Amino acid sequence: MARGALARTLVVLAAVLTGTAGVGFVGVLAQSAPSDAAKVEPKGSLTLAWHTNITARWLDPQQHDGTATTDNFLMALHDALIKNFRDKLFDHPALAERFEFAEDARSATFWLRPGIKFHDGSPVTPADVKYSFEHYRGAWAEVLHRNTDSVAILDDHTVRFQFKQSFLDFPSLLGTGNVSGAGWIVPEKYYEKVGQSGFVQKPIGAGPYKLASQEAGTRLEMEAFDGYYRPVHIKHLTMISVPEAATRVAMLERGEADIAYFIPGELIGRIKNNPKMMLAPVLSGNWWLEFPGFQDPKSPFHDKRVRQAISLAVDRKAINDAECDGLGKVDGNWINDDVQYAIDWPEWEHNIAKAKELMKEAGYPNGFKVDWVTPTPAYYSRGERIVSQLQAIGIQSKLQVMERGVFLKRLQGGLKEWPGVQIIFNATRIGGPRISSASRSSTPSSISTSHQAIPLSARRSPRRSSARSWKNTISFRCSVTPSPTRSDRAFRRRNGRTCSRPTAPLAIPILGRTSR
């Protein structure tokens, strides 16, 4: 591997490839690069040990899950009209060299960069933009299509979206890579020719890397695209699915990987004690507990005192210490404090005696049985700690394990996918998936707890990434009635309409921010 080419960027990559900053892979590499992409010759290789399975639909922006998982792959293979980049939340010009959002929020016009191409050499056209938006069926598709009246091609480089009414959220939804894939452009003719199944086998995008080969679910081999409009520094990019944490660390030690995501607490010391490696903690998305079907009076979670008791029973600091080696940040808000206008809430109390008293008042002095506690894959040990801690107030449960692709699909499927009495231990940045604000309650549980490790020889200096950090929150809040979704709340804040703290939040924050 070309260590010299990597030395300046690996710290940043540790944050970027997780989607933690929602920043494009090449965009970060290009921060100090010449403006003329033709002057930069890609060199060397980079291997990422990815911490879950690799689901085929993540290679297709048309099937966006609405989570940060998907944009790890989109940022490499594809590109959008506008996207989140560095300190830009959603409006950094990408395939579009500029855009105008009407003052009355009833239209948006985009001008494409001249000469941009897809990996097969075909030009990116307004027709591809129109097709990608109108045929989009991933996260937020219903909202985007319902509010859009038409997509008009004005000339060879210009496209205009006309809305049925003022649509203030449009730029945020279109340009935030971990929220929606509607602004990520696919080639119309190729997509129609090969279909959805053919596209995920051999995706063609307009991103900095083109797919050279793949082993379905386990390995992606990518090469720098010489037709990209920005400099690309690394020639070969490999993503390997390695769900076992110990194996990821061993790959780093043997030089088989340059970066590994998610180093759990029990392995952090092993990284710290290796002078050839460096731990790169990144505060990532918040964590919380969700209670599918809590509105049903038959559900034990229908009683707010039960949800309050659960919040009191969870020891957020203990989880942070064990799972993150104390590198996370425990806070009281499930909305990251690096989001514009985010509110800094106090930490939530840990009090078993008070929790038991609330359970008794709610009619469950001896607790009750929960069918499953399902954590976001592959953070299973965190889920085990929730199972263990809830036993202190008589709640008996079992841990449910599944692949991340299956987990995200079940979230999209709604309540029918979560029968019985269940708890979902979820984590994401603002804009992640929800069954619906009317069909499940959630308890923010804030702890940021993921880590990446990087061989020290591949870095010049252990500086922190300039990319904005994300947080993993395990925040417990006690719910009474539904409140706006995380995405709704974030977009309202971005548009200057701050939301006060709800008196009966949906989520129970458990942990503040965790280190990734």
C-alpha positions as CSV (number, residue, x, y, z in Angstrom):
1,M,0.0,0.0,0.0
2,A,1.2,3.5,-0.8
3,R,1.7,4.8,2.7
4,G,2.9,8.2,1.6
5,A,-0.3,8.9,-0.3
6,L,-2.4,7.9,2.7
7,A,-0.5,9.7,5.4
8,R,-2.4,13.0,5.2
9,T,-5.8,11.6,5.0
10,L,-6.4,8.5,7.1
11,V,-7.5,10.5,10.2
12,V,-10.2,12.2,8.1
13,L,-11.1,8.9,6.4
14,A,-11.8,7.3,9.7
15,A,-14.7,9.8,10.2
16,V,-15.8,10.1,6.6
17,L,-16.2,6.5,5.6
18,T,-18.5,5.9,8.6
19,G,-20.7,8.6,7.3
20,T,-20.1,10.4,10.5
21,A,-19.8,13.7,8.9
22,G,-21.9,12.8,5.9
23,V,-18.9,14.0,3.9
24,G,-17.9,12.5,0.5
25,F,-14.9,10.3,0.5
26,V,-13.2,12.1,-2.2
27,G,-14.4,15.5,-1.1
28,V,-12.4,15.2,2.1
29,L,-9.4,13.9,0.2
30,A,-9.6,16.9,-2.0
31,Q,-9.5,19.5,0.7
32,S,-5.9,20.3,0.1
33,A,-5.7,19.0,-3.4
34,P,-5.3,21.1,-6.6
35,S,-8.5,22.4,-8.1
36,D,-7.7,20.7,-11.4
37,A,-8.6,17.0,-11.0
38,A,-6.5,16.1,-14.1
39,K,-3.3,17.1,-12.3
40,V,-3.7,14.5,-9.6
41,E,-2.8,10.9,-10.3
42,P,-4.4,8.4,-8.0
43,K,-1.9,6.2,-6.2
44,G,-1.9,3.3,-3.7
45,S,-4.7,1.4,-2.1
46,L,-6.9,1.5,0.9
47,T,-8.7,-1.4,2.6
48,L,-11.5,-0.9,5.0
49,A,-12.7,-3.7,7.3
50,W,-16.4,-3.0,7.4
51,H,-18.2,-4.0,10.6
52,T,-21.5,-5.5,9.2
53,N,-22.6,-7.4,6.2
54,I,-22.8,-5.5,2.8
55,T,-26.3,-5.5,1.6
56,A,-26.8,-5.3,-2.2
57,R,-29.4,-2.5,-2.1
58,W,-26.9,-0.2,-0.4
59,L,-25.2,0.1,-3.9
60,D,-28.4,1.6,-5.4
61,P,-29.5,5.1,-4.4
62,Q,-33.0,4.3,-5.6
63,Q,-33.4,2.0,-2.6
64,H,-31.9,4.3,0.1
65,D,-32.6,3.0,3.6
66,G,-32.7,6.5,5.1
67,T,-29.7,5.8,7.3
68,A,-26.0,6.6,7.5
69,T,-25.1,3.0,6.6
70,T,-26.2,3.6,3.0
71,D,-24.3,6.7,2.4
72,N,-21.0,5.0,3.1
73,F,-21.4,3.3,-0.3
74,L,-23.2,6.1,-2.1
75,M,-20.4,8.5,-1.4
76,A,-17.9,6.3,-3.1
77,L,-19.9,5.0,-6.1
78,H,-22.4,7.7,-6.8
79,D,-22.8,11.5,-6.7
80,A,-25.7,13.8,-6.0
81,L,-26.9,17.2,-7.3
82,I,-26.1,18.7,-3.9
83,K,-24.9,17.0,-0.7
84,N,-23.6,17.4,2.8
85,F,-19.9,18.2,2.8
86,R,-17.6,19.5,5.5
87,D,-19.6,22.3,7.3
88,K,-22.4,22.2,4.6
89,L,-25.4,20.3,6.0
90,F,-27.0,19.6,2.6
91,D,-26.3,22.3,0.1
92,H,-22.7,21.7,-1.2
93,P,-22.8,21.8,-5.0
94,A,-21.8,18.4,-6.4
95,L,-23.1,17.3,-9.8
96,A,-24.9,20.6,-9.9
97,E,-22.4,23.5,-10.1
98,R,-25.1,25.8,-8.6
99,F,-28.7,25.8,-7.6
100,E,-31.4,28.3,-6.7
101,F,-34.1,27.7,-4.1
102,A,-37.0,30.1,-4.7
103,E,-37.7,32.6,-2.0
104,D,-41.3,31.3,-1.7
105,A,-39.9,27.7,-1.5
106,R,-42.1,26.7,-4.5
107,S,-39.3,25.8,-6.9
108,A,-35.7,24.8,-7.1
109,T,-33.5,25.0,-10.2
110,F,-30.2,23.1,-10.7
111,W,-27.5,23.8,-13.3
112,L,-25.3,20.7,-14.0
113,R,-21.5,20.9,-14.2
114,P,-20.3,20.8,-17.8
115,G,-18.7,17.5,-19.0
116,I,-19.7,15.3,-16.0
117,K,-20.0,11.6,-16.9
118,F,-21.1,8.3,-15.5
119,H,-18.6,5.4,-15.1
120,D,-19.6,4.0,-18.5
121,G,-18.7,7.3,-20.2
122,S,-22.2,8.5,-20.9
123,P,-23.0,12.1,-19.9
124,V,-25.0,13.0,-16.8
125,T,-28.1,14.8,-18.2
126,P,-31.2,16.5,-16.9
127,A,-33.1,13.5,-18.1
128,D,-31.2,11.3,-15.7
129,V,-31.9,13.8,-12.9
130,K,-35.7,13.7,-13.8
131,Y,-35.7,9.9,-14.0
132,S,-33.8,9.4,-10.7
133,F,-36.2,11.6,-8.8
134,E,-39.4,10.4,-10.3
135,H,-38.5,6.7,-10.0
136,Y,-37.0,7.0,-6.5
137,R,-38.7,4.6,-4.1
138,G,-36.4,4.8,-1.0
139,A,-36.7,6.7,2.3
140,W,-38.8,9.9,2.1
141,A,-40.0,9.1,-1.5
142,E,-43.6,9.5,-0.5
143,V,-43.1,12.9,1.0
144,L,-40.9,14.2,-1.9
145,H,-43.3,13.0,-4.6
146,R,-46.4,14.2,-2.8
147,N,-45.1,17.7,-2.6
148,T,-43.6,17.9,-6.1
149,D,-45.8,19.0,-9.0
150,S,-43.3,18.6,-11.8
151,V,-39.7,18.1,-12.8
152,A,-39.0,20.2,-15.9
153,I,-36.0,20.0,-18.2
154,L,-35.2,23.6,-19.2
155,D,-32.2,22.9,-21.4
156,D,-29.2,20.5,-21.8
157,H,-27.8,21.5,-18.4
158,T,-30.8,22.8,-16.4
159,V,-33.6,21.2,-14.5
160,R,-36.3,22.7,-12.3
161,F,-38.4,21.2,-9.6
162,Q,-41.8,22.8,-9.1
163,F,-43.7,22.2,-5.9
164,K,-47.4,22.1,-5.1
165,Q,-46.9,24.5,-2.2
166,S,-44.0,25.9,-0.3
167,F,-41.6,23.0,0.4
168,L,-39.0,24.3,2.8
169,D,-37.6,20.8,3.6
170,F,-36.8,20.0,0.0
171,P,-33.1,20.9,0.0
172,S,-32.5,19.1,3.2
173,L,-34.2,16.0,2.1
174,L,-32.6,16.0,-1.4
175,G,-29.1,16.8,-0.2
176,T,-28.5,14.9,3.0
177,G,-26.8,11.7,2.1
178,N,-27.9,9.7,5.1
179,V,-31.5,10.8,4.8
180,S,-32.6,10.2,1.2
181,G,-31.2,9.0,-2.1
182,A,-33.6,11.1,-4.3
183,G,-30.9,13.5,-5.2
184,W,-28.3,10.8,-6.2
185,I,-28.3,10.4,-9.9
186,V,-28.4,7.1,-11.8
187,P,-28.1,6.6,-15.6
188,E,-31.7,6.3,-16.9
189,K,-30.9,4.1,-20.0
190,Y,-28.7,1.7,-18.1
191,Y,-31.0,1.4,-15.1
192,E,-34.0,0.7,-17.4
193,K,-31.9,-1.9,-19.4
194,V,-30.6,-4.0,-16.5
195,G,-33.4,-3.3,-13.9
196,Q,-33.1,-3.1,-10.2
197,S,-31.5,-6.5,-9.7
198,G,-29.0,-6.0,-12.5
199,F,-28.1,-2.6,-11.2
200,V,-27.1,-3.8,-7.7
201,Q,-24.9,-6.5,-9.3
202,K,-23.1,-4.0,-11.5
203,P,-23.9,-0.4,-10.4
204,I,-22.9,2.5,-12.6
205,G,-22.8,5.9,-11.0
206,A,-21.0,9.2,-11.3
207,G,-19.0,9.0,-8.1
208,P,-15.3,9.1,-7.5
209,Y,-15.0,5.3,-7.6
210,K,-16.3,2.8,-10.0
211,L,-17.0,-0.8,-9.1
212,A,-14.3,-3.2,-10.4
213,S,-15.7,-6.4,-8.8
214,Q,-17.8,-7.6,-5.9
215,E,-18.3,-10.8,-3.9
216,A,-22.0,-10.4,-3.0
217,G,-22.4,-9.4,0.7
218,T,-18.7,-9.6,1.6
219,R,-16.3,-7.6,-0.6
220,L,-16.3,-4.6,-2.9
221,E,-13.3,-3.7,-5.1
222,M,-13.3,-0.2,-6.5
223,E,-11.0,1.8,-8.7
224,A,-10.7,5.6,-9.0
225,F,-12.8,7.1,-11.8
226,D,-10.6,9.2,-14.0
227,G,-13.7,11.1,-15.3
228,Y,-14.6,12.6,-11.8
229,Y,-14.6,16.3,-11.6
230,R,-12.6,16.4,-8.3
231,P,-9.2,15.0,-7.5
232,V,-9.1,11.4,-6.4
233,H,-6.0,10.5,-4.5
234,I,-6.4,6.8,-3.7
235,K,-6.4,4.5,-6.8
236,H,-7.8,1.3,-5.3
237,L,-10.5,1.2,-2.6
238,T,-11.5,-2.1,-1.0
239,M,-14.4,-2.7,1.4
240,I,-14.5,-6.0,3.2
241,S,-17.3,-7.3,5.4
242,V,-15.8,-8.4,8.7
243,P,-18.5,-8.7,11.3
244,E,-16.2,-10.2,14.0
245,A,-14.5,-7.4,15.9
246,A,-11.4,-9.5,16.9
247,T,-10.9,-10.4,13.2
248,R,-11.0,-6.8,12.2
249,V,-8.3,-6.0,14.8
250,A,-6.2,-8.9,13.7
251,M,-6.4,-7.7,10.0
252,L,-5.0,-4.4,11.1
253,E,-2.2,-6.0,13.1
254,R,-1.3,-8.2,10.0
255,G,-1.5,-5.3,7.6
256,E,-4.5,-6.7,5.8
257,A,-6.6,-3.6,6.4
258,D,-5.8,0.1,6.8
259,I,-9.0,1.0,8.7
260,A,-11.4,-1.0,10.8
261,Y,-14.7,0.3,12.1
262,F,-16.2,-0.3,15.5
263,I,-13.7,-1.5,18.0
264,P,-15.7,-2.7,21.1
265,G,-14.6,-1.9,24.6
266,E,-12.9,-5.2,25.3
267,L,-10.5,-4.7,22.4
268,I,-9.7,-1.0,22.8
269,G,-6.8,-1.7,25.1
270,R,-5.3,-4.0,22.5
271,I,-5.2,-1.1,20.1
272,K,-3.9,1.4,22.6
273,N,-1.1,-0.9,23.6
274,N,0.1,-1.4,20.0
275,P,2.6,1.3,19.1
276,K,2.0,0.7,15.4
277,M,-1.7,1.4,15.6
278,M,-3.9,4.3,16.5
279,L,-7.4,4.5,17.9
280,A,-9.5,7.1,16.2
281,P,-12.6,7.8,18.4
282,V,-15.3,9.6,16.5
283,L,-18.4,10.8,18.3
284,S,-21.3,9.4,16.3
285,G,-25.1,9.1,16.2
286,N,-27.2,8.9,19.3
287,W,-28.7,5.8,20.8
288,W,-32.2,5.2,22.2
289,L,-34.8,2.6,23.1
290,E,-38.0,2.2,21.1
291,F,-41.2,0.5,22.1
292,P,-43.2,-0.7,19.1
293,G,-47.0,-0.6,19.6
294,F,-46.8,1.4,22.9
295,Q,-50.1,3.1,22.1
296,D,-51.9,-0.2,22.6
297,P,-53.4,-0.2,26.2
298,K,-52.5,-3.9,26.4
299,S,-48.8,-3.1,26.0
300,P,-46.9,-2.7,29.3
301,F,-45.1,0.2,27.7
302,H,-48.4,2.1,27.3
303,D,-48.0,3.3,30.9
304,K,-45.5,6.1,31.0
305,R,-44.4,5.0,34.5
306,V,-43.0,1.8,32.9
307,R,-41.0,3.9,30.4
308,Q,-39.8,6.2,33.2
309,A,-38.7,3.1,35.2
310,I,-36.7,1.8,32.2
311,S,-35.0,5.1,31.9
312,L,-34.1,5.1,35.6
313,A,-32.9,1.5,35.4
314,V,-30.4,2.0,32.6
315,D,-26.9,2.9,33.7
316,R,-25.6,5.0,30.9
317,K,-22.2,5.6,32.4
318,A,-21.6,1.9,32.9
319,I,-22.4,1.2,29.3
320,N,-20.1,4.0,28.1
321,D,-17.3,2.8,30.3
322,A,-17.6,-0.8,29.2
323,E,-18.4,-0.4,25.6
324,C,-16.5,2.8,24.8
325,D,-13.7,2.8,27.4
326,G,-15.3,6.0,28.7
327,L,-14.6,7.8,25.4
328,G,-18.3,8.5,24.7
329,K,-20.3,11.3,26.1
330,V,-23.5,10.7,28.1
331,D,-26.1,13.4,27.6
332,G,-29.8,13.9,27.8
333,N,-30.8,14.7,24.2
334,W,-31.2,12.2,21.4
335,I,-30.5,15.0,18.9
336,N,-26.8,15.5,18.3
337,D,-25.6,18.8,19.8
338,D,-23.7,19.5,16.5
339,V,-27.0,19.9,14.8
340,Q,-28.0,23.5,14.2
341,Y,-30.1,24.9,17.1
342,A,-29.8,21.6,19.1
343,I,-30.6,21.9,22.8
344,D,-28.2,20.8,25.5
345,W,-30.3,18.7,27.9
346,P,-29.1,17.4,31.3
347,E,-28.2,13.8,31.9
348,W,-30.9,11.4,32.9
349,E,-30.9,9.9,36.4
350,H,-30.0,6.3,37.3
351,N,-32.0,5.2,40.3
352,I,-33.0,1.6,40.7
353,A,-35.1,2.2,43.9
354,K,-37.2,4.9,42.2
355,A,-37.5,2.6,39.1
356,K,-38.9,-0.2,41.2
357,E,-41.4,2.1,42.9
358,L,-42.7,3.2,39.5
359,M,-43.0,-0.4,38.3
360,K,-45.0,-1.1,41.4
361,E,-47.3,1.9,40.9
362,A,-47.8,0.8,37.3
363,G,-49.0,-2.7,38.4
364,Y,-45.8,-4.6,37.6
365,P,-44.1,-5.1,41.0
366,N,-42.4,-8.3,39.7
367,G,-41.8,-6.9,36.2
368,F,-42.9,-8.6,33.0
369,K,-41.5,-10.5,30.0
370,V,-40.2,-8.8,26.9
371,D,-40.0,-11.1,23.8
372,W,-36.9,-9.5,22.3
373,V,-34.4,-6.7,22.7
374,T,-33.0,-6.0,19.2
375,P,-30.0,-3.7,19.0
376,T,-28.7,-2.1,15.8
377,P,-26.4,-4.6,14.2
378,A,-23.6,-5.3,15.0
379,Y,-23.7,-3.6,18.4
380,Y,-24.9,-6.8,20.2
381,S,-22.9,-6.4,23.4
382,R,-24.6,-3.1,24.0
383,G,-27.9,-4.8,23.7
384,E,-26.8,-7.5,26.1
385,R,-26.1,-4.8,28.7
386,I,-29.6,-3.4,28.3
387,V,-31.0,-6.9,28.8
388,S,-28.9,-7.4,31.9
389,Q,-29.7,-3.9,33.4
390,L,-33.4,-4.3,33.0
391,Q,-33.4,-7.4,35.1
392,A,-32.9,-5.2,38.1
393,I,-36.5,-4.1,37.8
394,G,-37.9,-7.5,36.9
395,I,-38.0,-7.1,33.1
396,Q,-36.9,-10.4,31.6
397,S,-35.9,-10.4,27.9
398,K,-33.8,-12.1,25.2
399,L,-31.4,-10.6,22.7
400,Q,-32.3,-10.8,19.1
401,V,-29.5,-10.8,16.5
402,M,-29.9,-10.1,12.8
403,E,-27.9,-8.7,9.8
404,R,-28.1,-4.9,9.5
405,G,-29.8,-5.1,6.1
406,V,-32.5,-7.3,7.5
407,F,-32.9,-5.0,10.5
408,L,-33.3,-1.9,8.4
409,K,-35.8,-3.6,6.2
410,R,-37.9,-4.6,9.2
411,L,-37.8,-1.1,10.5
412,Q,-39.3,0.0,7.2
413,G,-41.9,-2.7,7.4
414,G,-43.8,-1.2,10.3
415,L,-45.4,-2.7,13.3
416,K,-46.2,-6.0,11.7
417,E,-42.5,-6.8,11.8
418,W,-42.4,-6.3,15.6
419,P,-45.1,-8.5,17.1
420,G,-45.6,-9.0,20.8
421,V,-43.7,-7.1,23.4
422,Q,-40.4,-5.8,22.0
423,I,-37.7,-3.2,22.5
424,I,-35.6,-1.8,19.7
425,F,-32.2,-0.5,20.7
426,N,-31.6,1.9,17.8
427,A,-29.0,4.4,16.8
428,T,-28.5,6.8,14.0
429,R,-28.0,10.4,13.1
430,I,-30.8,12.8,12.7
431,G,-33.0,11.6,9.9
432,G,-32.6,7.8,10.5
433,P,-35.5,5.3,10.1
434,R,-38.6,5.1,12.2
435,I,-41.6,2.9,12.0
436,S,-43.7,6.0,12.5
437,S,-44.2,8.6,15.1
438,A,-47.7,7.2,15.7
439,S,-46.8,3.6,16.0
440,R,-43.8,3.3,18.3
441,S,-42.4,5.2,21.2
442,S,-38.7,5.6,21.7
443,T,-36.4,6.3,24.5
444,P,-33.3,8.3,23.6
445,S,-30.4,6.5,25.1
446,S,-27.4,8.5,24.5
447,I,-23.9,7.0,24.3
448,S,-21.5,7.3,21.5
449,T,-19.7,4.1,21.3
450,S,-18.0,3.2,18.1
451,H,-14.3,3.3,17.4
452,Q,-12.1,2.9,14.4
453,A,-8.5,1.8,14.5
454,I,-5.8,2.8,12.0
455,P,-2.2,1.6,11.7
456,L,-0.1,4.4,13.0
457,S,2.4,4.0,10.2
458,A,-0.2,5.1,7.8
459,R,-0.6,8.5,9.4
460,R,1.6,11.6,9.6
461,S,0.2,12.9,12.8
462,P,-2.6,12.0,15.3
463,R,-4.6,15.1,14.6
464,R,-8.4,15.1,14.9
465,S,-10.5,15.1,11.7
466,S,-11.7,18.5,10.5
467,A,-15.0,16.8,9.7
468,R,-17.9,17.5,12.0
469,S,-18.2,14.8,14.6
470,W,-21.4,12.7,15.1
471,K,-22.6,11.3,18.3
472,N,-24.0,8.0,19.4
473,T,-26.6,8.8,22.0
474,I,-28.2,6.3,24.3
475,S,-30.7,8.8,25.7
476,F,-33.6,7.7,27.8
477,R,-36.6,10.0,27.7
478,C,-40.0,9.0,29.1
479,S,-42.8,9.0,26.6
480,V,-46.4,9.9,27.0
481,T,-47.6,11.0,23.6
482,P,-46.0,11.1,20.2
483,S,-43.7,13.9,19.3
484,P,-42.3,14.9,15.9
485,T,-39.8,12.5,14.3
486,R,-36.1,13.3,14.6
487,S,-36.0,14.4,11.0
488,D,-39.0,16.7,11.3
489,R,-37.4,18.3,14.4
490,A,-34.1,18.7,12.7
491,F,-35.5,20.3,9.6
492,R,-37.6,22.7,11.6
493,R,-34.5,23.8,13.5
494,R,-32.6,24.3,10.3
495,N,-35.3,26.5,9.0
496,G,-35.1,28.7,12.1
497,R,-38.2,27.3,13.9
498,T,-36.7,26.0,17.1
499,C,-38.7,23.3,19.0
500,S,-39.1,23.5,22.7
501,R,-38.4,20.4,24.8
502,P,-41.5,18.2,24.6
503,T,-43.2,17.4,27.9
504,A,-43.8,13.8,26.9
505,P,-41.0,12.8,24.5
506,L,-41.2,9.6,22.5
507,A,-37.7,8.5,23.2
508,I,-35.8,7.6,26.3
509,P,-32.2,8.8,25.8
510,I,-29.8,6.3,27.3
511,L,-26.4,7.4,26.4
512,G,-25.0,10.7,25.3
513,R,-22.4,10.5,22.6
514,T,-20.2,7.5,21.9
515,S,-16.8,7.3,20.4
516,R,-16.6,5.5,17.2
